[in-house]
Amino acid sequence: MTDQYPYEDGQPHGHWVITYPTGTRYSGPFVQGIKQGHWVLALADGTVKQGPYVNNTKHGHWTITYPDGTVWDGPYLNGKQQLPWRKKGP
């Protein structure tokens, strides 16, 4: 695993990028050790999941894009996937 880890006062703080040996890449901001803001998870197979974290929890509009161009998007509320999710593309 290769990492770029900024810290402030011993806590993760700033934009982090973590690349796993499988090729999966996880990137996004921490604020004083808490995931906060837009995060992207790019899987080795080309699937990309992205959306906001609020206080370490998925919260808001997320999208999942598959290698064939299919896109699913929908909401998370306090870390729980909500309905409806919509499919776009092939």
Gaussian input, Z-matrix of N, CA and C with variables (Angstrom, degrees):
# hf/3-21g

backbone

0 1
 N
 C     1     B1
 C     2     B2     1     A1
 N     3     B3     2     A2     1     D1
 C     4     B4     3     A3     2     D2
 C     5     B5     4     A4     3     D3
 N     6     B6     5     A5     4     D4
 C     7     B7     6     A6     5     D5
 C     8     B8     7     A7     6     D6
 N     9     B9     8     A8     7     D7
 C    10    B10     9     A9     8     D8
 C    11    B11    10    A10     9     D9
 N    12    B12    11    A11    10    D10
 C    13    B13    12    A12    11    D11
 C    14    B14    13    A13    12    D12
 N    15    B15    14    A14    13    D13
 C    16    B16    15    A15    14    D14
 C    17    B17    16    A16    15    D15
 N    18    B18    17    A17    16    D16
 C    19    B19    18    A18    17    D17
 C    20    B20    19    A19    18    D18
 N    21    B21    20    A20    19    D19
 C    22    B22    21    A21    20    D20
 C    23    B23    22    A22    21    D21
 N    24    B24    23    A23    22    D22
 C    25    B25    24    A24    23    D23
 C    26    B26    25    A25    24    D24
 N    27    B27    26    A26    25    D25
 C    28    B28    27    A27    26    D26
 C    29    B29    28    A28    27    D27
 N    30    B30    29    A29    28    D28
 C    31    B31    30    A30    29    D29
 C    32    B32    31    A31    30    D30
 N    33    B33    32    A32    31    D31
 C    34    B34    33    A33    32    D32
 C    35    B35    34    A34    33    D33
 N    36    B36    35    A35    34    D34
 C    37    B37    36    A36    35    D35
 C    38    B38    37    A37    36    D36
 N    39    B39    38    A38    37    D37
 C    40    B40    39    A39    38    D38
 C    41    B41    40    A40    39    D39
 N    42    B42    41    A41    40    D40
 C    43    B43    42    A42    41    D41
 C    44    B44    43    A43    42    D42
 N    45    B45    44    A44    43    D43
 C    46    B46    45    A45    44    D44
 C    47    B47    46    A46    45    D45
 N    48    B48    47    A47    46    D46
 C    49    B49    48    A48    47    D47
 C    50    B50    49    A49    48    D48
 N    51    B51    50    A50    49    D49
 C    52    B52    51    A51    50    D50
 C    53    B53    52    A52    51    D51
 N    54    B54    53    A53    52    D52
 C    55    B55    54    A54    53    D53
 C    56    B56    55    A55    54    D54
 N    57    B57    56    A56    55    D55
 C    58    B58    57    A57    56    D56
 C    59    B59    58    A58    57    D57
 N    60    B60    59    A59    58    D58
 C    61    B61    60    A60    59    D59
 C    62    B62    61    A61    60    D60
 N    63    B63    62    A62    61    D61
 C    64    B64    63    A63    62    D62
 C    65    B65    64    A64    63    D63
 N    66    B66    65    A65    64    D64
 C    67    B67    66    A66    65    D65
 C    68    B68    67    A67    66    D66
 N    69    B69    68    A68    67    D67
 C    70    B70    69    A69    68    D68
 C    71    B71    70    A70    69    D69
 N    72    B72    71    A71    70    D70
 C    73    B73    72    A72    71    D71
 C    74    B74    73    A73    72    D72
 N    75    B75    74    A74    73    D73
 C    76    B76    75    A75    74    D74
 C    77    B77    76    A76    75    D75
 N    78    B78    77    A77    76    D76
 C    79    B79    78    A78    77    D77
 C    80    B80    79    A79    78    D78
 N    81    B81    80    A80    79    D79
 C    82    B82    81    A81    80    D80
 C    83    B83    82    A82    81    D81
 N    84    B84    83    A83    82    D82
 C    85    B85    84    A84    83    D83
 C    86    B86    85    A85    84    D84
 N    87    B87    86    A86    85    D85
 C    88    B88    87    A87    86    D86
 C    89    B89    88    A88    87    D87
 N    90    B90    89    A89    88    D88
 C    91    B91    90    A90    89    D89
 C    92    B92    91    A91    90    D90
 N    93    B93    92    A92    91    D91
 C    94    B94    93    A93    92    D92
 C    95    B95    94    A94    93    D93
 N    96    B96    95    A95    94    D94
 C    97    B97    96    A96    95    D95
 C    98    B98    97    A97    96    D96
 N    99    B99    98    A98    97    D97
 C   100   B100    99    A99    98    D98
 C   101   B101   100   A100    99    D99
 N   102   B102   101   A101   100   D100
 C   103   B103   102   A102   101   D101
 C   104   B104   103   A103   102   D102
 N   105   B105   104   A104   103   D103
 C   106   B106   105   A105   104   D104
 C   107   B107   106   A106   105   D105
 N   108   B108   107   A107   106   D106
 C   109   B109   108   A108   107   D107
 C   110   B110   109   A109   108   D108
 N   111   B111   110   A110   109   D109
 C   112   B112   111   A111   110   D110
 C   113   B113   112   A112   111   D111
 N   114   B114   113   A113   112   D112
 C   115   B115   114   A114   113   D113
 C   116   B116   115   A115   114   D114
 N   117   B117   116   A116   115   D115
 C   118   B118   117   A117   116   D116
 C   119   B119   118   A118   117   D117
 N   120   B120   119   A119   118   D118
 C   121   B121   120   A120   119   D119
 C   122   B122   121   A121   120   D120
 N   123   B123   122   A122   121   D121
 C   124   B124   123   A123   122   D122
 C   125   B125   124   A124   123   D123
 N   126   B126   125   A125   124   D124
 C   127   B127   126   A126   125   D125
 C   128   B128   127   A127   126   D126
 N   129   B129   128   A128   127   D127
 C   130   B130   129   A129   128   D128
 C   131   B131   130   A130   129   D129
 N   132   B132   131   A131   130   D130
 C   133   B133   132   A132   131   D131
 C   134   B134   133   A133   132   D132
 N   135   B135   134   A134   133   D133
 C   136   B136   135   A135   134   D134
 C   137   B137   136   A136   135   D135
 N   138   B138   137   A137   136   D136
 C   139   B139   138   A138   137   D137
 C   140   B140   139   A139   138   D138
 N   141   B141   140   A140   139   D139
 C   142   B142   141   A141   140   D140
 C   143   B143   142   A142   141   D141
 N   144   B144   143   A143   142   D142
 C   145   B145   144   A144   143   D143
 C   146   B146   145   A145   144   D144
 N   147   B147   146   A146   145   D145
 C   148   B148   147   A147   146   D146
 C   149   B149   148   A148   147   D147
 N   150   B150   149   A149   148   D148
 C   151   B151   150   A150   149   D149
 C   152   B152   151   A151   150   D150
 N   153   B153   152   A152   151   D151
 C   154   B154   153   A153   152   D152
 C   155   B155   154   A154   153   D153
 N   156   B156   155   A155   154   D154
 C   157   B157   156   A156   155   D155
 C   158   B158   157   A157   156   D156
 N   159   B159   158   A158   157   D157
 C   160   B160   159   A159   158   D158
 C   161   B161   160   A160   159   D159
 N   162   B162   161   A161   160   D160
 C   163   B163   162   A162   161   D161
 C   164   B164   163   A163   162   D162
 N   165   B165   164   A164   163   D163
 C   166   B166   165   A165   164   D164
 C   167   B167   166   A166   165   D165
 N   168   B168   167   A167   166   D166
 C   169   B169   168   A168   167   D167
 C   170   B170   169   A169   168   D168
 N   171   B171   170   A170   169   D169
 C   172   B172   171   A171   170   D170
 C   173   B173   172   A172   171   D171
 N   174   B174   173   A173   172   D172
 C   175   B175   174   A174   173   D173
 C   176   B176   175   A175   174   D174
 N   177   B177   176   A176   175   D175
 C   178   B178   177   A177   176   D176
 C   179   B179   178   A178   177   D177
 N   180   B180   179   A179   178   D178
 C   181   B181   180   A180   179   D179
 C   182   B182   181   A181   180   D180
 N   183   B183   182   A182   181   D181
 C   184   B184   183   A183   182   D182
 C   185   B185   184   A184   183   D183
 N   186   B186   185   A185   184   D184
 C   187   B187   186   A186   185   D185
 C   188   B188   187   A187   186   D186
 N   189   B189   188   A188   187   D187
 C   190   B190   189   A189   188   D188
 C   191   B191   190   A190   189   D189
 N   192   B192   191   A191   190   D190
 C   193   B193   192   A192   191   D191
 C   194   B194   193   A193   192   D192
 N   195   B195   194   A194   193   D193
 C   196   B196   195   A195   194   D194
 C   197   B197   196   A196   195   D195
 N   198   B198   197   A197   196   D196
 C   199   B199   198   A198   197   D197
 C   200   B200   199   A199   198   D198
 N   201   B201   200   A200   199   D199
 C   202   B202   201   A201   200   D200
 C   203   B203   202   A202   201   D201
 N   204   B204   203   A203   202   D202
 C   205   B205   204   A204   203   D203
 C   206   B206   205   A205   204   D204
 N   207   B207   206   A206   205   D205
 C   208   B208   207   A207   206   D206
 C   209   B209   208   A208   207   D207
 N   210   B210   209   A209   208   D208
 C   211   B211   210   A210   209   D209
 C   212   B212   211   A211   210   D210
 N   213   B213   212   A212   211   D211
 C   214   B214   213   A213   212   D212
 C   215   B215   214   A214   213   D213
 N   216   B216   215   A215   214   D214
 C   217   B217   216   A216   215   D215
 C   218   B218   217   A217   216   D216
 N   219   B219   218   A218   217   D217
 C   220   B220   219   A219   218   D218
 C   221   B221   220   A220   219   D219
 N   222   B222   221   A221   220   D220
 C   223   B223   222   A222   221   D221
 C   224   B224   223   A223   222   D222
 N   225   B225   224   A224   223   D223
 C   226   B226   225   A225   224   D224
 C   227   B227   226   A226   225   D225
 N   228   B228   227   A227   226   D226
 C   229   B229   228   A228   227   D227
 C   230   B230   229   A229   228   D228
 N   231   B231   230   A230   229   D229
 C   232   B232   231   A231   230   D230
 C   233   B233   232   A232   231   D231
 N   234   B234   233   A233   232   D232
 C   235   B235   234   A234   233   D233
 C   236   B236   235   A235   234   D234
 N   237   B237   236   A236   235   D235
 C   238   B238   237   A237   236   D236
 C   239   B239   238   A238   237   D237
 N   240   B240   239   A239   238   D238
 C   241   B241   240   A240   239   D239
 C   242   B242   241   A241   240   D240
 N   243   B243   242   A242   241   D241
 C   244   B244   243   A243   242   D242
 C   245   B245   244   A244   243   D243
 N   246   B246   245   A245   244   D244
 C   247   B247   246   A246   245   D245
 C   248   B248   247   A247   246   D246
 N   249   B249   248   A248   247   D247
 C   250   B250   249   A249   248   D248
 C   251   B251   250   A250   249   D249
 N   252   B252   251   A251   250   D250
 C   253   B253   252   A252   251   D251
 C   254   B254   253   A253   252   D252
 N   255   B255   254   A254   253   D253
 C   256   B256   255   A255   254   D254
 C   257   B257   256   A256   255   D255
 N   258   B258   257   A257   256   D256
 C   259   B259   258   A258   257   D257
 C   260   B260   259   A259   258   D258
 N   261   B261   260   A260   259   D259
 C   262   B262   261   A261   260   D260
 C   263   B263   262   A262   261   D261
 N   264   B264   263   A263   262   D262
 C   265   B265   264   A264   263   D263
 C   266   B266   265   A265   264   D264
 N   267   B267   266   A266   265   D265
 C   268   B268   267   A267   266   D266
 C   269   B269   268   A268   267   D267

   B1=1.4532
   B2=1.5279
   B3=1.3322
   B4=1.4565
   B5=1.5140
   B6=1.2998
   B7=1.4500
   B8=1.5257
   B9=1.3208
   B10=1.4489
   B11=1.5244
   B12=1.3121
   B13=1.4606
   B14=1.5204
   B15=1.3188
   B16=1.4581
   B17=1.5352
   B18=1.3226
   B19=1.4612
   B20=1.5181
   B21=1.3101
   B22=1.4603
   B23=1.5208
   B24=1.3057
   B25=1.4738
   B26=1.5239
   B27=1.3432
   B28=1.4523
   B29=1.5215
   B30=1.3230
   B31=1.4708
   B32=1.5274
   B33=1.3537
   B34=1.4568
   B35=1.5316
   B36=1.3312
   B37=1.4606
   B38=1.5197
   B39=1.3187
   B40=1.4555
   B41=1.5181
   B42=1.3139
   B43=1.4626
   B44=1.5244
   B45=1.3190
   B46=1.4640
   B47=1.5109
   B48=1.3341
   B49=1.4610
   B50=1.5200
   B51=1.3268
   B52=1.4673
   B53=1.5226
   B54=1.3314
   B55=1.4572
   B56=1.5176
   B57=1.3226
   B58=1.4566
   B59=1.5287
   B60=1.3350
   B61=1.4677
   B62=1.5280
   B63=1.3176
   B64=1.4685
   B65=1.5287
   B66=1.3475
   B67=1.4552
   B68=1.5129
   B69=1.3207
   B70=1.4586
   B71=1.5293
   B72=1.3349
   B73=1.4685
   B74=1.5227
   B75=1.3189
   B76=1.4609
   B77=1.5156
   B78=1.3296
   B79=1.4640
   B80=1.5173
   B81=1.3412
   B82=1.4478
   B83=1.5122
   B84=1.3246
   B85=1.4588
   B86=1.5336
   B87=1.3216
   B88=1.4539
   B89=1.5234
   B90=1.3146
   B91=1.4521
   B92=1.5184
   B93=1.3267
   B94=1.4658
   B95=1.5218
   B96=1.3414
   B97=1.4567
   B98=1.5191
   B99=1.3208
   B100=1.4677
   B101=1.5199
   B102=1.3600
   B103=1.4668
   B104=1.5203
   B105=1.3224
   B106=1.4616
   B107=1.5163
   B108=1.3234
   B109=1.4582
   B110=1.5141
   B111=1.3298
   B112=1.4631
   B113=1.5281
   B114=1.3249
   B115=1.4666
   B116=1.5158
   B117=1.3419
   B118=1.4599
   B119=1.5219
   B120=1.3252
   B121=1.4617
   B122=1.5192
   B123=1.3325
   B124=1.4599
   B125=1.5224
   B126=1.3314
   B127=1.4552
   B128=1.5263
   B129=1.3185
   B130=1.4608
   B131=1.5237
   B132=1.3280
   B133=1.4706
   B134=1.5286
   B135=1.3452
   B136=1.4562
   B137=1.5128
   B138=1.3306
   B139=1.4617
   B140=1.5315
   B141=1.3394
   B142=1.4668
   B143=1.5220
   B144=1.3292
   B145=1.4656
   B146=1.5164
   B147=1.3482
   B148=1.4539
   B149=1.5085
   B150=1.3270
   B151=1.4489
   B152=1.5108
   B153=1.3309
   B154=1.4523
   B155=1.5331
   B156=1.3194
   B157=1.4546
   B158=1.5186
   B159=1.3153
   B160=1.4534
   B161=1.5182
   B162=1.3157
   B163=1.4693
   B164=1.5316
   B165=1.3439
   B166=1.4738
   B167=1.5286
   B168=1.3189
   B169=1.4601
   B170=1.5285
   B171=1.3473
   B172=1.4631
   B173=1.5203
   B174=1.3417
   B175=1.4596
   B176=1.5247
   B177=1.3251
   B178=1.4516
   B179=1.5166
   B180=1.3224
   B181=1.4626
   B182=1.5296
   B183=1.3398
   B184=1.4654
   B185=1.5137
   B186=1.3448
   B187=1.4591
   B188=1.5207
   B189=1.3225
   B190=1.4638
   B191=1.5220
   B192=1.3272
   B193=1.4594
   B194=1.5230
   B195=1.3293
   B196=1.4591
   B197=1.5302
   B198=1.3323
   B199=1.4702
   B200=1.5314
   B201=1.3228
   B202=1.4721
   B203=1.5278
   B204=1.3501
   B205=1.4545
   B206=1.5115
   B207=1.3194
   B208=1.4598
   B209=1.5258
   B210=1.3163
   B211=1.4606
   B212=1.5203
   B213=1.3108
   B214=1.4578
   B215=1.5158
   B216=1.3267
   B217=1.4547
   B218=1.5130
   B219=1.3392
   B220=1.4528
   B221=1.5034
   B222=1.3209
   B223=1.4526
   B224=1.5306
   B225=1.3239
   B226=1.4601
   B227=1.5157
   B228=1.3154
   B229=1.4549
   B230=1.5217
   B231=1.3115
   B232=1.4668
   B233=1.5260
   B234=1.3376
   B235=1.4630
   B236=1.5162
   B237=1.3139
   B238=1.4639
   B239=1.5225
   B240=1.3440
   B241=1.4549
   B242=1.5209
   B243=1.3301
   B244=1.4607
   B245=1.5294
   B246=1.2975
   B247=1.4599
   B248=1.5171
   B249=1.3010
   B250=1.4572
   B251=1.5272
   B252=1.3298
   B253=1.4531
   B254=1.5144
   B255=1.3277
   B256=1.4723
   B257=1.5202
   B258=1.3109
   B259=1.4635
   B260=1.5097
   B261=1.3476
   B262=1.4647
   B263=1.5184
   B264=1.2895
   B265=1.4686
   B266=1.5126
   B267=1.3430
   B268=1.4872
   B269=1.5107
   A1=107.63
   A2=116.76
   A3=120.58
   A4=107.90
   A5=115.33
   A6=119.64
   A7=111.10
   A8=115.42
   A9=123.41
   A10=104.80
   A11=116.00
   A12=120.08
   A13=112.31
   A14=120.87
   A15=120.00
   A16=110.89
   A17=115.66
   A18=121.74
   A19=109.90
   A20=114.89
   A21=122.04
   A22=107.03
   A23=116.13
   A24=121.75
   A25=112.06
   A26=117.35
   A27=122.43
   A28=115.21
   A29=117.54
   A30=122.41
   A31=109.55
   A32=118.07
   A33=119.13
   A34=109.16
   A35=116.16
   A36=119.65
   A37=108.70
   A38=116.41
   A39=121.01
   A40=110.16
   A41=115.70
   A42=121.13
   A43=110.64
   A44=116.43
   A45=122.67
   A46=109.71
   A47=115.11
   A48=122.16
   A49=106.86
   A50=116.86
   A51=122.14
   A52=107.24
   A53=116.14
   A54=120.82
   A55=108.66
   A56=117.29
   A57=123.19
   A58=110.47
   A59=118.13
   A60=121.04
   A61=113.59
   A62=117.50
   A63=121.89
   A64=112.23
   A65=116.33
   A66=121.04
   A67=113.19
   A68=117.77
   A69=121.83
   A70=108.97
   A71=115.27
   A72=120.59
   A73=109.43
   A74=115.64
   A75=123.26
   A76=106.98
   A77=117.96
   A78=118.84
   A79=111.48
   A80=114.12
   A81=120.54
   A82=111.16
   A83=116.42
   A84=121.02
   A85=114.18
   A86=112.99
   A87=122.08
   A88=107.72
   A89=116.51
   A90=122.79
   A91=106.31
   A92=116.84
   A93=123.06
   A94=111.92
   A95=116.15
   A96=121.88
   A97=115.85
   A98=117.65
   A99=122.14
   A100=109.65
   A101=117.01
   A102=120.03
   A103=107.88
   A104=114.81
   A105=119.90
   A106=108.23
   A107=117.29
   A108=120.19
   A109=112.31
   A110=116.18
   A111=123.00
   A112=111.27
   A113=116.44
   A114=123.18
   A115=109.61
   A116=115.08
   A117=122.04
   A118=108.83
   A119=116.34
   A120=123.00
   A121=106.64
   A122=116.06
   A123=121.72
   A124=108.35
   A125=116.59
   A126=121.60
   A127=110.33
   A128=115.46
   A129=121.33
   A130=112.69
   A131=118.16
   A132=120.80
   A133=113.13
   A134=117.26
   A135=121.56
   A136=114.60
   A137=118.13
   A138=122.13
   A139=108.88
   A140=116.11
   A141=120.75
   A142=108.83
   A143=115.29
   A144=122.32
   A145=107.18
   A146=116.77
   A147=118.09
   A148=112.53
   A149=113.90
   A150=120.69
   A151=110.78
   A152=116.36
   A153=120.92
   A154=114.38
   A155=113.02
   A156=122.51
   A157=107.74
   A158=116.57
   A159=123.51
   A160=106.43
   A161=117.02
   A162=122.25
   A163=111.95
   A164=116.72
   A165=123.18
   A166=113.97
   A167=118.64
   A168=122.31
   A169=110.15
   A170=116.52
   A171=119.32
   A172=108.02
   A173=114.93
   A174=118.64
   A175=108.29
   A176=116.37
   A177=120.86
   A178=111.21
   A179=116.14
   A180=123.30
   A181=111.01
   A182=116.83
   A183=123.52
   A184=109.70
   A185=115.31
   A186=120.67
   A187=109.55
   A188=114.74
   A189=122.38
   A190=106.03
   A191=116.32
   A192=121.89
   A193=108.26
   A194=116.23
   A195=121.90
   A196=110.25
   A197=117.30
   A198=120.93
   A199=114.05
   A200=118.09
   A201=119.86
   A202=113.00
   A203=116.86
   A204=121.28
   A205=114.58
   A206=117.65
   A207=121.08
   A208=109.42
   A209=115.99
   A210=121.77
   A211=108.99
   A212=115.75
   A213=121.80
   A214=106.74
   A215=117.34
   A216=119.42
   A217=110.29
   A218=113.57
   A219=119.53
   A220=111.57
   A221=115.62
   A222=120.69
   A223=114.83
   A224=113.27
   A225=122.92
   A226=107.04
   A227=116.34
   A228=122.11
   A229=107.34
   A230=116.33
   A231=121.70
   A232=112.16
   A233=116.64
   A234=121.98
   A235=115.44
   A236=117.43
   A237=120.31
   A238=110.08
   A239=114.79
   A240=120.50
   A241=109.10
   A242=115.01
   A243=121.37
   A244=109.20
   A245=116.74
   A246=122.38
   A247=108.37
   A248=119.24
   A249=127.65
   A250=111.95
   A251=115.53
   A252=123.17
   A253=106.00
   A254=116.24
   A255=120.50
   A256=110.20
   A257=114.72
   A258=121.39
   A259=108.96
   A260=115.17
   A261=121.38
   A262=107.38
   A263=117.20
   A264=120.54
   A265=113.04
   A266=114.70
   A267=119.66
   A268=114.50
   D1=132.86
   D2=174.46
   D3=-110.20
   D4=142.39
   D5=-171.68
   D6=-136.60
   D7=154.57
   D8=166.92
   D9=-129.50
   D10=110.13
   D11=-171.51
   D12=-122.00
   D13=98.31
   D14=170.46
   D15=-81.22
   D16=140.29
   D17=178.72
   D18=-125.79
   D19=155.60
   D20=170.74
   D21=-142.61
   D22=124.93
   D23=-177.91
   D24=53.19
   D25=38.54
   D26=177.05
   D27=78.30
   D28=2.33
   D29=-179.22
   D30=-112.70
   D31=145.66
   D32=171.89
   D33=-56.91
   D34=130.90
   D35=-177.35
   D36=-153.95
   D37=122.60
   D38=-177.31
   D39=109.37
   D40=-168.17
   D41=-176.01
   D42=-83.07
   D43=124.77
   D44=177.83
   D45=-107.95
   D46=145.20
   D47=173.22
   D48=-132.85
   D49=123.25
   D50=178.98
   D51=-123.62
   D52=123.41
   D53=177.65
   D54=-115.99
   D55=120.76
   D56=-177.75
   D57=-87.36
   D58=158.60
   D59=179.38
   D60=-56.91
   D61=-24.99
   D62=179.29
   D63=-73.21
   D64=-12.77
   D65=-176.08
   D66=100.35
   D67=-8.68
   D68=177.13
   D69=-66.93
   D70=136.55
   D71=-179.31
   D72=-126.46
   D73=131.69
   D74=-177.74
   D75=-122.74
   D76=124.28
   D77=-177.89
   D78=-144.86
   D79=146.87
   D80=177.75
   D81=165.56
   D82=176.65
   D83=-175.01
   D84=-91.91
   D85=146.09
   D86=167.63
   D87=-112.72
   D88=146.32
   D89=171.40
   D90=-124.94
   D91=108.84
   D92=-179.13
   D93=49.79
   D94=47.69
   D95=174.71
   D96=85.86
   D97=1.85
   D98=-176.85
   D99=-116.28
   D100=131.07
   D101=173.45
   D102=-62.84
   D103=125.09
   D104=-176.00
   D105=-150.25
   D106=116.80
   D107=179.61
   D108=112.09
   D109=-163.40
   D110=-172.93
   D111=-81.21
   D112=124.68
   D113=178.18
   D114=-117.89
   D115=149.92
   D116=178.54
   D117=-130.06
   D118=129.83
   D119=173.24
   D120=-115.97
   D121=110.63
   D122=179.62
   D123=-106.22
   D124=111.04
   D125=-177.87
   D126=-81.38
   D127=156.28
   D128=-178.24
   D129=-60.18
   D130=-27.46
   D131=-179.27
   D132=-79.89
   D133=-1.07
   D134=179.63
   D135=100.24
   D136=-6.70
   D137=176.34
   D138=-70.61
   D139=136.52
   D140=179.04
   D141=-126.50
   D142=125.64
   D143=176.57
   D144=-113.94
   D145=132.01
   D146=-179.04
   D147=-151.55
   D148=148.36
   D149=178.39
   D150=168.36
   D151=-177.91
   D152=-174.29
   D153=-88.16
   D154=148.89
   D155=167.26
   D156=-112.30
   D157=140.31
   D158=172.99
   D159=-127.80
   D160=118.34
   D161=-179.16
   D162=52.15
   D163=51.05
   D164=176.39
   D165=70.81
   D166=12.14
   D167=-174.36
   D168=-129.22
   D169=135.49
   D170=173.68
   D171=-60.95
   D172=126.92
   D173=-177.86
   D174=-156.82
   D175=116.13
   D176=-178.92
   D177=120.34
   D178=-161.02
   D179=-173.81
   D180=-84.07
   D181=124.24
   D182=178.64
   D183=-118.46
   D184=152.90
   D185=173.61
   D186=-130.69
   D187=147.86
   D188=173.20
   D189=-125.65
   D190=121.23
   D191=-179.76
   D192=-114.03
   D193=124.05
   D194=-179.12
   D195=-95.26
   D196=158.89
   D197=-177.57
   D198=-57.04
   D199=-27.31
   D200=-179.55
   D201=-80.72
   D202=0.77
   D203=179.19
   D204=97.30
   D205=-7.60
   D206=177.40
   D207=-67.47
   D208=134.40
   D209=178.80
   D210=-124.79
   D211=129.89
   D212=171.39
   D213=-111.63
   D214=136.50
   D215=174.26
   D216=-138.93
   D217=149.69
   D218=-178.80
   D219=178.91
   D220=179.62
   D221=-172.39
   D222=-96.10
   D223=152.41
   D224=165.01
   D225=-118.40
   D226=142.86
   D227=176.68
   D228=-130.30
   D229=115.06
   D230=-179.84
   D231=50.57
   D232=43.50
   D233=175.11
   D234=85.35
   D235=-2.60
   D236=-178.76
   D237=-111.68
   D238=131.23
   D239=178.85
   D240=-66.10
   D241=131.85
   D242=-178.96
   D243=-111.19
   D244=168.68
   D245=173.99
   D246=-106.41
   D247=153.46
   D248=3.26
   D249=-91.70
   D250=153.14
   D251=166.80
   D252=-108.49
   D253=138.31
   D254=-177.34
   D255=-113.26
   D256=142.77
   D257=176.76
   D258=-100.31
   D259=135.90
   D260=176.20
   D261=-130.35
   D262=153.46
   D263=176.03
   D264=93.26
   D265=-165.97
   D266=-173.53
   D267=-58.45

